Amino acid sequence: MLIIDRDFASFDPREHAHAVIVLDDYLADVDSIEPLLQTLASKTRRGEDVLAYLQDMAKREKQREQAEGGAAATARLASYIEIKPQIFGVGIDLKAILRDIADRLSSRSHSGAPAAP
């Protein structure tokens, strides 16, 4: 789906702001397409900048993916070494904590639902 802020006849992708929503990305969670389209429609009706909203969504998604990748890489690295510091005779398995964080970030990213406006 192509989002532009002018009529198609005068649109030049090299000069004008635009956004592309790849609907195939929502196939894993088809029910998330409707809320996305409703959000875009309501923002359009209110005269809000839909392109700025989509750019912000893309920026947040990229940050989330970077955070997820960092947590997963740290958990993977921790799986190669034994990290169990003792505090007052109680052991803490940092490897398990890192793995749990990476799993939680991964499961959140696969929900597919866009953030509410």
Order of alpha helices (4+ residues) and beta strands (2+ residues): beta-beta-alpha-alpha-beta-beta-alpha
